[in-house]
Amino acid sequence: MKKVWKQLCGLSVALVLALPAMAAEVQGVRLWRAPDHTRLVFDLTAPAEHQLFTLRGPDRVVVDVNNTRLRAQLDGLELEGTPIERLRYARHNEKDLRVVLDLKQQVNPRSFALRRHQNLPDRLVIDLYDRAQSEEISLQQVSRERAIVIAIDAGHGGEDPGALGPGGLKEKDVVLAISRQLRKFIDARPGFSAKLVRGGDYYVPHRERVNKGRQLRADLFVSIHADAFIRKSARGAGVYALSSRGATSETARFLAQRENESDLIGGVGNLNLGDKDDTLAGVLLDLSMTASINASLDIGSSVLGQLGTLTHLHKKRVEQANFAVLKSPDVPSILVETGFITNPQEASRLRDLKFQRRLAEKISEGIVSYFVSHPPAGTWLAANPASRSRRHTIARGDTLSGIALRYKVSVAALKELNGIDSSVIRVGQTLTIPSG
């Protein structure tokens, strides 16, 4: 009897092993256009192996997805402005899915798989990189009177919507709108030039965002967000700088972890998460990183002071955390939380175009105020002191007597004009300087 039972068990195992693996299904297809590439994303019900190759005469990209069926529609994809002329599909080897991309021009294709993450399914990502980029990064030329360059980074984008608020409100849309307004306000100031890191609805990996800020030779990298928290009661704007020793609060740690996961959501094929801590540890040995962090804290204080005149502040000081997007060794970098999109009241305000514009205006005022008081050497602002308004934003280490000496005014006149009745001043506070 035992012998028969063992034979039956062995037969059962053999039958199970002989069964074909259940086919995956493509349940959704999306297309994103970025300045230098086009991204095609297939949502899968399960992981699937794939192969990609190209054909010439005419130019085509062929993708074979093993043991997969197509359930989604391809007809509704917007192909205008992309290198794709049309998409075709067919069964291949009876059980595989073959997708053919007929091209208008040659591309450099790259493909990779993304495993299921949080509420996102398994995905197959096809990136088609343009052979000749239509939009080249404009480098700020070093000259005797150059503009102060502000790199504005709208968080998330494309495949990564960011935090979600009531009524389908997406963080990626809110922060892009605020970033565009911020660019207008900064560009309107003499001696300033603002550049968008992400100008549309597409995803840019963290490292590329940091690199673009450096390529622009930016004087400041500012990343705009409207994040979420586990408690819907969390509210208020905040400003963050990089920390060399860890986060300064539970919220800072939570937000940093959430933002750093964006590369897993947005998709980075050659992402190496293991080298970041070692790289940061090495860079922090360089004095330039220390100087960048100190400048970031001072600029952040100026921005926070302005935001506090418009909206509630989550914390009344600049917090620090290990945000990946702030890890530039030589560019001061801040991350601005414009509010918590999971808070119903704040979500309603963040949706409002007028409030978005006022937020951008206050962020701009904080940035400009700092650089007016601390113009970098070689800039137009430094070479034209008469063009600067007589205002000074308090930085760490400033004293009333030191400020008075710098502007050649008396301490008494400085205190009287600003309604100060003691010698106490705070970082981020803006003083009006009396006529000398």
C-alpha positions as a LaTeX table, in Angstrom:
\begin{tabular}{lrrr}
\hline
Residue & $x$ (\AA) & $y$ (\AA) & $z$ (\AA) \\
\hline
Met1 & 0.00 & 0.00 & 0.00 \\
Lys2 & 2.78 & 2.41 & 0.91 \\
Lys3 & 4.52 & 1.60 & $-2.36$ \\
Val4 & 1.37 & 2.38 & $-4.35$ \\
Trp5 & 0.87 & 5.64 & $-2.40$ \\
Lys6 & 4.44 & 6.75 & $-3.15$ \\
Gln7 & 3.92 & 5.97 & $-6.83$ \\
Leu8 & 0.71 & 8.03 & $-6.87$ \\
Cys9 & 2.44 & 10.93 & $-5.11$ \\
Gly10 & 5.30 & 10.80 & $-7.59$ \\
Leu11 & 2.81 & 10.79 & $-10.46$ \\
Ser12 & 1.01 & 13.81 & $-8.99$ \\
Val13 & 4.25 & 15.78 & $-8.68$ \\
Ala14 & 5.18 & 14.85 & $-12.24$ \\
Leu15 & 1.77 & 16.00 & $-13.52$ \\
Val16 & 2.07 & 19.32 & $-11.64$ \\
Leu17 & 5.55 & 19.91 & $-13.01$ \\
Ala18 & 4.31 & 19.10 & $-16.51$ \\
Leu19 & 1.58 & 21.72 & $-16.38$ \\
Pro20 & 2.44 & 24.87 & $-18.35$ \\
Ala21 & 2.95 & 28.06 & $-16.38$ \\
Met22 & $-0.14$ & 30.26 & $-16.34$ \\
Ala23 & 0.08 & 32.92 & $-19.03$ \\
Ala24 & 0.52 & 36.54 & $-18.02$ \\
Glu25 & $-1.79$ & 39.16 & $-19.48$ \\
Val26 & $-1.15$ & 42.72 & $-20.60$ \\
Gln27 & $-3.99$ & 44.62 & $-18.95$ \\
Gly28 & $-2.88$ & 48.16 & $-19.68$ \\
Val29 & $-0.57$ & 50.08 & $-22.00$ \\
Arg30 & 0.61 & 53.66 & $-21.47$ \\
Leu31 & 2.83 & 56.02 & $-23.42$ \\
Trp32 & 4.93 & 58.92 & $-22.05$ \\
Arg33 & 6.98 & 61.45 & $-23.97$ \\
Ala34 & 10.07 & 63.02 & $-22.36$ \\
Pro35 & 12.47 & 65.53 & $-23.96$ \\
Asp36 & 15.00 & 62.89 & $-24.97$ \\
His37 & 13.03 & 59.63 & $-25.08$ \\
Thr38 & 9.62 & 57.97 & $-25.36$ \\
Arg39 & 8.51 & 55.45 & $-22.72$ \\
Leu40 & 6.06 & 52.62 & $-23.41$ \\
Val41 & 4.76 & 50.73 & $-20.36$ \\
Phe42 & 2.91 & 47.41 & $-20.32$ \\
Asp43 & 1.00 & 46.51 & $-17.13$ \\
Leu44 & 1.23 & 42.75 & $-16.52$ \\
Thr45 & $-0.75$ & 40.39 & $-14.30$ \\
Ala46 & 2.48 & 38.48 & $-13.55$ \\
Pro47 & 6.22 & 38.74 & $-14.29$ \\
Ala48 & 7.19 & 37.74 & $-17.84$ \\
Glu49 & 10.48 & 37.29 & $-19.65$ \\
His50 & 10.97 & 39.28 & $-22.84$ \\
Gln51 & 13.37 & 39.81 & $-25.73$ \\
Leu52 & 13.89 & 43.00 & $-27.74$ \\
Phe53 & 15.57 & 43.46 & $-31.13$ \\
Thr54 & 15.57 & 45.97 & $-33.97$ \\
Leu55 & 15.05 & 45.65 & $-37.73$ \\
Arg56 & 16.01 & 47.98 & $-40.59$ \\
Gly57 & 14.32 & 48.79 & $-43.91$ \\
Pro58 & 11.96 & 50.02 & $-42.58$ \\
Asp59 & 13.06 & 50.77 & $-38.99$ \\
Arg60 & 11.24 & 48.67 & $-36.38$ \\
Val61 & 11.56 & 47.63 & $-32.75$ \\
Val62 & 10.27 & 44.14 & $-32.00$ \\
Val63 & 9.41 & 42.97 & $-28.47$ \\
Asp64 & 8.59 & 39.33 & $-27.73$ \\
Val65 & 6.94 & 38.77 & $-24.34$ \\
Asn66 & 7.03 & 35.13 & $-23.29$ \\
Asn67 & 3.83 & 33.25 & $-22.45$ \\
Thr68 & 1.74 & 36.43 & $-22.47$ \\
Arg69 & $-1.58$ & 37.51 & $-23.96$ \\
Leu70 & $-2.74$ & 41.03 & $-24.85$ \\
Arg71 & $-5.99$ & 42.13 & $-23.23$ \\
Ala72 & $-5.46$ & 45.89 & $-23.51$ \\
Gln73 & $-6.21$ & 48.16 & $-26.47$ \\
Leu74 & $-3.37$ & 49.75 & $-28.43$ \\
Asp75 & $-5.50$ & 51.89 & $-30.75$ \\
Gly76 & $-6.02$ & 54.73 & $-28.25$ \\
Leu77 & $-2.33$ & 55.57 & $-27.70$ \\
Glu78 & $-1.35$ & 59.11 & $-28.68$ \\
Leu79 & 1.62 & 58.65 & $-31.03$ \\
Glu80 & 1.95 & 62.25 & $-32.23$ \\
Gly81 & 5.29 & 63.74 & $-31.22$ \\
Thr82 & 6.84 & 60.29 & $-30.71$ \\
Pro83 & 9.13 & 58.28 & $-33.02$ \\
Ile84 & 6.43 & 55.58 & $-33.29$ \\
Glu85 & 4.41 & 55.47 & $-36.52$ \\
Arg86 & 2.12 & 52.64 & $-35.39$ \\
Leu87 & 1.96 & 49.57 & $-33.13$ \\
Arg88 & 1.16 & 46.04 & $-34.29$ \\
Tyr89 & 0.87 & 42.80 & $-32.39$ \\
Ala90 & 0.43 & 39.09 & $-33.07$ \\
Arg91 & 0.81 & 35.66 & $-31.50$ \\
His92 & 4.34 & 34.26 & $-31.75$ \\
Asn93 & 5.33 & 30.62 & $-31.23$ \\
Glu94 & 1.67 & 29.96 & $-30.31$ \\
Lys95 & 2.03 & 31.25 & $-26.72$ \\
Asp96 & 4.14 & 34.41 & $-26.87$ \\
Leu97 & 3.08 & 37.98 & $-27.59$ \\
Arg98 & 4.96 & 39.88 & $-30.30$ \\
Val99 & 4.65 & 43.68 & $-30.42$ \\
Val100 & 6.11 & 45.55 & $-33.39$ \\
Leu101 & 6.80 & 49.29 & $-33.23$ \\
Asp102 & 6.96 & 50.78 & $-36.73$ \\
Leu103 & 9.24 & 53.84 & $-36.44$ \\
Lys104 & 9.39 & 57.23 & $-38.11$ \\
Gln105 & 13.09 & 57.52 & $-37.25$ \\
Gln106 & 15.90 & 55.50 & $-35.74$ \\
Val107 & 16.07 & 55.21 & $-31.95$ \\
Asn108 & 18.25 & 53.63 & $-29.28$ \\
Pro109 & 15.89 & 51.22 & $-27.47$ \\
Arg110 & 16.25 & 49.93 & $-23.92$ \\
Ser111 & 13.92 & 47.61 & $-22.03$ \\
Phe112 & 13.62 & 46.35 & $-18.47$ \\
Ala113 & 11.10 & 44.80 & $-16.09$ \\
Leu114 & 9.73 & 46.34 & $-12.89$ \\
Arg115 & 8.37 & 44.02 & $-10.22$ \\
Arg116 & 5.11 & 44.64 & $-8.42$ \\
His117 & 5.47 & 47.53 & $-5.94$ \\
Gln118 & 2.77 & 48.71 & $-3.53$ \\
Asn119 & $-0.39$ & 49.18 & $-5.64$ \\
Leu120 & 1.47 & 49.02 & $-8.97$ \\
Pro121 & 1.50 & 45.79 & $-11.02$ \\
Asp122 & 4.41 & 44.03 & $-12.68$ \\
Arg123 & 5.49 & 46.12 & $-15.66$ \\
Leu124 & 7.55 & 45.89 & $-18.81$ \\
Val125 & 9.15 & 49.21 & $-19.75$ \\
Ile126 & 10.39 & 50.08 & $-23.25$ \\
Asp127 & 12.43 & 53.30 & $-23.55$ \\
Leu128 & 13.12 & 54.66 & $-27.04$ \\
Tyr129 & 15.93 & 57.22 & $-26.83$ \\
Asp130 & 16.22 & 59.80 & $-29.60$ \\
Arg131 & 19.35 & 59.56 & $-31.73$ \\
Ala132 & 19.62 & 63.36 & $-31.93$ \\
Gln133 & 18.20 & 65.15 & $-28.91$ \\
Ser134 & 15.90 & 68.00 & $-29.88$ \\
Glu135 & 16.39 & 69.66 & $-26.53$ \\
Glu136 & 19.96 & 70.07 & $-25.34$ \\
Ile137 & 20.78 & 71.19 & $-21.85$ \\
Ser138 & 21.62 & 74.86 & $-21.88$ \\
Leu139 & 24.75 & 75.42 & $-19.84$ \\
Gln140 & 25.10 & 78.74 & $-18.12$ \\
Gln141 & 28.25 & 80.32 & $-19.48$ \\
Val142 & 30.71 & 81.53 & $-16.88$ \\
Ser143 & 31.17 & 85.24 & $-17.42$ \\
Arg144 & 31.91 & 88.36 & $-15.51$ \\
Glu145 & 28.22 & 89.08 & $-14.98$ \\
Arg146 & 26.35 & 85.82 & $-15.26$ \\
Ala147 & 22.81 & 85.20 & $-14.08$ \\
Ile148 & 22.04 & 83.33 & $-10.86$ \\
Val149 & 20.71 & 79.97 & $-12.04$ \\
Ile150 & 17.89 & 78.24 & $-10.14$ \\
Ala151 & 17.14 & 74.62 & $-11.12$ \\
Ile152 & 13.48 & 73.83 & $-10.35$ \\
Asp153 & 12.64 & 70.16 & $-9.94$ \\
Ala154 & 8.97 & 69.17 & $-10.04$ \\
Gly155 & 8.78 & 65.86 & $-8.18$ \\
His156 & 7.56 & 62.55 & $-9.63$ \\
Gly157 & 5.94 & 62.55 & $-13.10$ \\
Gly158 & 4.97 & 60.10 & $-15.82$ \\
Glu159 & 4.66 & 56.57 & $-14.47$ \\
Asp160 & 5.04 & 57.86 & $-10.91$ \\
Pro161 & 2.02 & 60.00 & $-9.85$ \\
Gly162 & 3.45 & 60.73 & $-6.40$ \\
Ala163 & 1.04 & 61.08 & $-3.50$ \\
Leu164 & $-2.69$ & 60.93 & $-4.19$ \\
Gly165 & $-5.29$ & 63.25 & $-2.70$ \\
Pro166 & $-9.09$ & 63.40 & $-2.64$ \\
Gly167 & $-10.87$ & 63.36 & $-5.99$ \\
Gly168 & $-7.94$ & 61.84 & $-7.84$ \\
Leu169 & $-5.63$ & 64.81 & $-7.18$ \\
Lys170 & $-2.07$ & 63.79 & $-8.14$ \\
Glu171 & 1.06 & 65.23 & $-6.62$ \\
Lys172 & 2.89 & 65.18 & $-9.97$ \\
Asp173 & 0.31 & 67.56 & $-11.51$ \\
Val174 & 0.20 & 69.98 & $-8.58$ \\
Val175 & 3.97 & 70.35 & $-8.26$ \\
Leu176 & 4.49 & 70.78 & $-12.02$ \\
Ala177 & 1.95 & 73.62 & $-12.02$ \\
Ile178 & 3.67 & 75.30 & $-9.04$ \\
Ser179 & 7.11 & 74.79 & $-10.62$ \\
Arg180 & 6.03 & 76.49 & $-13.85$ \\
Gln181 & 4.72 & 79.45 & $-11.87$ \\
Leu182 & 7.93 & 79.55 & $-9.83$ \\
Arg183 & 9.98 & 79.72 & $-13.02$ \\
Lys184 & 7.96 & 82.74 & $-14.20$ \\
Phe185 & 8.46 & 84.62 & $-10.92$ \\
Ile186 & 12.20 & 83.97 & $-10.80$ \\
Asp187 & 12.76 & 84.78 & $-14.49$ \\
Ala188 & 11.00 & 88.10 & $-13.92$ \\
Arg189 & 13.73 & 89.19 & $-11.51$ \\
Pro190 & 16.80 & 90.90 & $-13.02$ \\
Gly191 & 19.93 & 88.79 & $-12.70$ \\
Phe192 & 18.08 & 85.47 & $-12.28$ \\
Ser193 & 17.46 & 82.55 & $-14.66$ \\
Ala194 & 15.22 & 79.59 & $-13.81$ \\
Lys195 & 15.39 & 76.18 & $-15.51$ \\
Leu196 & 12.88 & 73.32 & $-15.16$ \\
Val197 & 14.35 & 69.87 & $-14.55$ \\
Arg198 & 11.04 & 68.29 & $-15.60$ \\
Gly199 & 9.03 & 70.40 & $-18.05$ \\
Gly200 & 6.23 & 67.90 & $-18.73$ \\
Asp201 & 4.51 & 64.74 & $-17.55$ \\
Tyr202 & 7.40 & 62.27 & $-17.67$ \\
Tyr203 & 9.65 & 60.66 & $-15.08$ \\
Val204 & 13.26 & 61.67 & $-14.37$ \\
Pro205 & 15.33 & 59.40 & $-12.07$ \\
His206 & 16.76 & 60.99 & $-8.93$ \\
Arg207 & 20.36 & 60.78 & $-10.05$ \\
Glu208 & 19.55 & 62.43 & $-13.40$ \\
Arg209 & 17.75 & 65.25 & $-11.57$ \\
Val210 & 20.83 & 65.87 & $-9.44$ \\
Asn211 & 23.12 & 65.65 & $-12.49$ \\
Lys212 & 21.02 & 68.12 & $-14.46$ \\
Gly213 & 21.28 & 70.65 & $-11.65$ \\
Arg214 & 25.07 & 70.30 & $-11.79$ \\
Gln215 & 25.14 & 70.45 & $-15.61$ \\
Leu216 & 23.20 & 73.71 & $-15.46$ \\
Arg217 & 25.82 & 74.98 & $-12.99$ \\
Ala218 & 22.90 & 75.93 & $-10.79$ \\
Asp219 & 23.37 & 78.16 & $-7.78$ \\
Leu220 & 20.39 & 76.42 & $-6.17$ \\
Phe221 & 18.47 & 73.18 & $-6.78$ \\
Val222 & 14.92 & 73.36 & $-5.41$ \\
Ser223 & 12.67 & 70.29 & $-5.52$ \\
Ile224 & 8.92 & 70.94 & $-5.24$ \\
His225 & 6.61 & 68.39 & $-3.60$ \\
Ala226 & 3.17 & 68.01 & $-2.04$ \\
Asp227 & 3.51 & 64.81 & $-0.09$ \\
Ala228 & 1.40 & 62.50 & 2.03 \\
Phe229 & 1.61 & 61.11 & 5.53 \\
Ile230 & 0.05 & 58.16 & 7.33 \\
Arg231 & $-2.16$ & 60.53 & 9.37 \\
Lys232 & $-4.64$ & 62.67 & 7.44 \\
Ser233 & $-4.37$ & 65.31 & 10.15 \\
Ala234 & $-0.76$ & 66.06 & 9.16 \\
Arg235 & $-0.67$ & 69.50 & 7.59 \\
Gly236 & 1.54 & 72.43 & 6.76 \\
Ala237 & 4.34 & 73.41 & 4.43 \\
Gly238 & 7.93 & 72.53 & 5.16 \\
Val239 & 11.46 & 72.88 & 3.84 \\
Tyr240 & 14.10 & 70.16 & 3.95 \\
Ala241 & 17.84 & 70.08 & 3.41 \\
Leu242 & 20.19 & 67.11 & 3.24 \\
Ser243 & 21.28 & 65.55 & 6.49 \\
Ser244 & 24.71 & 64.02 & 6.95 \\
Arg245 & 23.64 & 62.20 & 10.12 \\
Gly246 & 20.05 & 61.15 & 9.51 \\
Ala247 & 16.60 & 62.66 & 9.63 \\
Thr248 & 15.61 & 65.25 & 12.22 \\
Ser249 & 12.10 & 63.93 & 12.78 \\
Glu250 & 9.80 & 60.97 & 12.17 \\
Thr251 & 8.05 & 62.89 & 9.39 \\
Ala252 & 11.34 & 63.75 & 7.70 \\
Arg253 & 12.40 & 60.09 & 7.75 \\
Phe254 & 9.03 & 58.96 & 6.39 \\
Leu255 & 9.00 & 61.49 & 3.57 \\
Ala256 & 12.61 & 60.79 & 2.60 \\
Gln257 & 11.92 & 57.05 & 2.39 \\
Arg258 & 8.77 & 57.67 & 0.34 \\
Glu259 & 10.50 & 60.02 & $-2.11$ \\
Asn260 & 13.54 & 57.76 & $-2.49$ \\
Glu261 & 11.22 & 54.91 & $-3.56$ \\
Ser262 & 10.12 & 56.92 & $-6.60$ \\
Asp263 & 12.81 & 55.33 & $-8.77$ \\
Leu264 & 11.21 & 51.94 & $-8.03$ \\
Ile265 & 7.82 & 53.31 & $-9.13$ \\
Gly266 & 8.90 & 55.51 & $-12.04$ \\
Gly267 & 11.33 & 52.90 & $-13.30$ \\
Val268 & 15.10 & 52.99 & $-13.63$ \\
Gly269 & 16.52 & 50.04 & $-15.48$ \\
Asn270 & 20.10 & 50.26 & $-14.20$ \\
Leu271 & 19.27 & 51.47 & $-10.70$ \\
Asn272 & 21.84 & 50.49 & $-8.08$ \\
Leu273 & 20.44 & 51.23 & $-4.65$ \\
Gly274 & 23.34 & 49.62 & $-2.85$ \\
Asp275 & 25.98 & 52.23 & $-3.64$ \\
Lys276 & 24.23 & 55.38 & $-2.45$ \\
Asp277 & 25.18 & 55.32 & 1.22 \\
Asp278 & 28.84 & 54.61 & 0.47 \\
Thr279 & 28.93 & 57.33 & $-2.17$ \\
Leu280 & 27.33 & 59.84 & 0.17 \\
Ala281 & 29.67 & 58.89 & 3.00 \\
Gly282 & 32.65 & 59.52 & 0.73 \\
Val283 & 31.33 & 62.80 & $-0.63$ \\
Leu284 & 30.61 & 64.11 & 2.85 \\
Leu285 & 34.34 & 64.00 & 3.55 \\
Asp286 & 34.67 & 66.79 & 1.04 \\
Leu287 & 34.28 & 70.27 & 2.47 \\
Ser288 & 32.16 & 71.26 & $-0.52$ \\
Met289 & 29.34 & 69.08 & 0.76 \\
Thr290 & 29.47 & 70.71 & 4.17 \\
Ala291 & 29.38 & 74.14 & 2.56 \\
Ser292 & 26.44 & 73.10 & 0.35 \\
Ile293 & 24.47 & 71.83 & 3.34 \\
Asn294 & 25.11 & 75.03 & 5.30 \\
Ala295 & 24.02 & 77.19 & 2.36 \\
Ser296 & 20.96 & 74.96 & 1.88 \\
Leu297 & 19.92 & 75.50 & 5.49 \\
Asp298 & 20.22 & 79.28 & 5.14 \\
Ile299 & 18.30 & 79.40 & 1.84 \\
Gly300 & 15.71 & 77.03 & 3.27 \\
Ser301 & 15.22 & 79.32 & 6.27 \\
Ser302 & 14.57 & 82.25 & 3.94 \\
Val303 & 12.00 & 80.26 & 1.95 \\
Leu304 & 10.36 & 78.92 & 5.11 \\
Gly305 & 10.03 & 82.44 & 6.48 \\
Gln306 & 8.14 & 83.53 & 3.36 \\
Leu307 & 5.89 & 80.45 & 3.30 \\
Gly308 & 4.95 & 81.13 & 6.90 \\
Thr309 & 3.28 & 84.38 & 5.82 \\
Leu310 & 0.91 & 82.44 & 3.54 \\
Thr311 & 0.21 & 79.03 & 5.01 \\
His312 & 0.58 & 76.91 & 8.13 \\
Leu313 & 4.06 & 75.48 & 8.68 \\
His314 & 4.49 & 71.84 & 9.62 \\
Lys315 & 7.73 & 72.71 & 11.41 \\
Lys316 & 9.07 & 76.21 & 12.02 \\
Arg317 & 12.62 & 75.28 & 11.13 \\
Val318 & 14.34 & 73.66 & 8.20 \\
Glu319 & 14.40 & 69.91 & 8.72 \\
Gln320 & 17.02 & 67.51 & 7.44 \\
Ala321 & 16.76 & 64.03 & 5.94 \\
Asn322 & 18.58 & 61.85 & 3.43 \\
Phe323 & 16.55 & 62.71 & 0.35 \\
Ala324 & 18.30 & 61.20 & $-2.69$ \\
Val325 & 17.40 & 64.20 & $-4.83$ \\
Leu326 & 19.35 & 66.55 & $-2.51$ \\
Lys327 & 22.66 & 64.69 & $-2.72$ \\
Ser328 & 24.59 & 67.11 & $-4.90$ \\
Pro329 & 28.10 & 67.68 & $-3.53$ \\
Asp330 & 28.47 & 71.22 & $-4.86$ \\
Val331 & 24.99 & 72.68 & $-5.44$ \\
Pro332 & 22.94 & 73.93 & $-2.47$ \\
Ser333 & 19.71 & 71.94 & $-2.58$ \\
Ile334 & 16.37 & 72.20 & $-0.79$ \\
Leu335 & 13.11 & 70.27 & $-0.95$ \\
Val336 & 9.92 & 72.27 & $-0.43$ \\
Glu337 & 6.81 & 70.52 & 0.82 \\
Thr338 & 3.97 & 72.81 & $-0.26$ \\
Gly339 & 1.48 & 70.94 & 1.92 \\
Phe340 & 0.08 & 67.49 & 2.66 \\
Ile341 & $-2.11$ & 66.27 & $-0.18$ \\
Thr342 & $-3.68$ & 63.67 & 2.12 \\
Asn343 & $-5.15$ & 66.43 & 4.28 \\
Pro344 & $-8.58$ & 67.28 & 2.75 \\
Gln345 & $-8.36$ & 71.00 & 3.56 \\
Glu346 & $-4.83$ & 71.38 & 2.20 \\
Ala347 & $-5.65$ & 69.27 & $-0.87$ \\
Ser348 & $-8.46$ & 71.70 & $-1.69$ \\
Arg349 & $-6.04$ & 74.64 & $-1.50$ \\
Leu350 & $-3.33$ & 72.87 & $-3.49$ \\
Arg351 & $-5.86$ & 72.24 & $-6.27$ \\
Asp352 & $-6.63$ & 75.96 & $-6.49$ \\
Leu353 & $-4.71$ & 77.77 & $-9.26$ \\
Lys354 & $-4.57$ & 81.06 & $-7.33$ \\
Phe355 & $-3.13$ & 79.34 & $-4.28$ \\
Gln356 & $-0.57$ & 77.54 & $-6.45$ \\
Arg357 & 0.50 & 80.91 & $-7.84$ \\
Arg358 & 0.79 & 82.47 & $-4.37$ \\
Leu359 & 2.87 & 79.52 & $-3.15$ \\
Ala360 & 5.21 & 79.94 & $-6.10$ \\
Glu361 & 5.46 & 83.67 & $-5.40$ \\
Lys362 & 6.42 & 83.10 & $-1.76$ \\
Ile363 & 9.02 & 80.46 & $-2.64$ \\
Ser364 & 10.44 & 82.86 & $-5.20$ \\
Glu365 & 10.59 & 85.70 & $-2.67$ \\
Gly366 & 12.47 & 83.51 & $-0.22$ \\
Ile367 & 15.02 & 82.44 & $-2.86$ \\
Val368 & 15.52 & 85.91 & $-4.31$ \\
Ser369 & 15.76 & 87.53 & $-0.88$ \\
Tyr370 & 18.61 & 85.21 & 0.11 \\
Phe371 & 20.62 & 85.79 & $-3.07$ \\
Val372 & 20.05 & 89.53 & $-2.98$ \\
Ser373 & 21.70 & 89.50 & 0.45 \\
His374 & 24.33 & 86.92 & $-0.56$ \\
Pro375 & 25.03 & 87.34 & $-4.29$ \\
Pro376 & 27.56 & 84.80 & $-5.62$ \\
Ala377 & 30.81 & 86.26 & $-6.90$ \\
Gly378 & 30.84 & 86.88 & $-10.64$ \\
Thr379 & 27.09 & 87.32 & $-10.99$ \\
Trp380 & 25.24 & 90.29 & $-12.43$ \\
Leu381 & 23.63 & 90.82 & $-9.04$ \\
Ala382 & 27.02 & 91.07 & $-7.34$ \\
Ala383 & 28.30 & 93.48 & $-10.01$ \\
Asn384 & 25.24 & 95.75 & $-9.76$ \\
Pro385 & 24.64 & 96.45 & $-6.08$ \\
Ala386 & 22.48 & 99.47 & $-6.91$ \\
Ser387 & 19.91 & 97.14 & $-8.49$ \\
Arg388 & 19.44 & 95.25 & $-5.24$ \\
Ser389 & 16.66 & 96.24 & $-2.88$ \\
Arg390 & 17.87 & 97.21 & 0.57 \\
Arg391 & 16.72 & 94.02 & 2.26 \\
His392 & 18.67 & 91.42 & 4.17 \\
Thr393 & 17.62 & 87.85 & 5.04 \\
Ile394 & 19.08 & 86.67 & 8.33 \\
Ala395 & 21.48 & 83.74 & 7.94 \\
Arg396 & 23.12 & 81.70 & 10.67 \\
Gly397 & 25.83 & 83.69 & 12.42 \\
Asp398 & 24.35 & 87.08 & 11.54 \\
Thr399 & 24.11 & 89.74 & 14.26 \\
Leu400 & 22.46 & 93.16 & 14.22 \\
Ser401 & 25.78 & 94.87 & 14.71 \\
Gly402 & 27.37 & 92.86 & 11.90 \\
Ile403 & 24.50 & 93.66 & 9.52 \\
Ala404 & 24.64 & 97.35 & 10.44 \\
Leu405 & 28.41 & 97.42 & 9.80 \\
Arg406 & 27.98 & 95.69 & 6.43 \\
Tyr407 & 25.42 & 98.22 & 5.17 \\
Lys408 & 27.09 & 101.18 & 6.91 \\
Val409 & 24.04 & 102.09 & 9.00 \\
Ser410 & 23.51 & 102.35 & 12.76 \\
Val411 & 22.06 & 99.53 & 14.83 \\
Ala412 & 19.50 & 101.96 & 16.27 \\
Ala413 & 18.24 & 102.93 & 12.80 \\
Leu414 & 18.08 & 99.28 & 11.77 \\
Lys415 & 16.03 & 98.34 & 14.84 \\
Glu416 & 13.71 & 101.32 & 14.55 \\
Leu417 & 12.86 & 100.72 & 10.86 \\
Asn418 & 12.11 & 97.02 & 11.48 \\
Gly419 & 10.26 & 97.44 & 14.77 \\
Ile420 & 12.85 & 95.49 & 16.74 \\
Asp421 & 12.94 & 96.22 & 20.46 \\
Ser422 & 15.66 & 93.72 & 21.43 \\
Ser423 & 18.83 & 92.22 & 20.01 \\
Val424 & 17.11 & 88.90 & 19.20 \\
Ile425 & 16.83 & 88.02 & 15.51 \\
Arg426 & 15.95 & 84.70 & 13.86 \\
Val427 & 17.32 & 82.89 & 10.83 \\
Gly428 & 15.11 & 83.49 & 7.79 \\
Gln429 & 13.85 & 86.85 & 9.05 \\
Thr430 & 14.03 & 89.60 & 6.40 \\
Leu431 & 15.14 & 93.08 & 7.46 \\
Thr432 & 14.64 & 96.31 & 5.57 \\
Ile433 & 17.89 & 98.29 & 5.47 \\
Pro434 & 17.59 & 102.04 & 6.09 \\
Ser435 & 19.19 & 104.53 & 3.74 \\
Gly436 & 22.88 & 104.94 & 4.45 \\
\hline
\end{tabular}
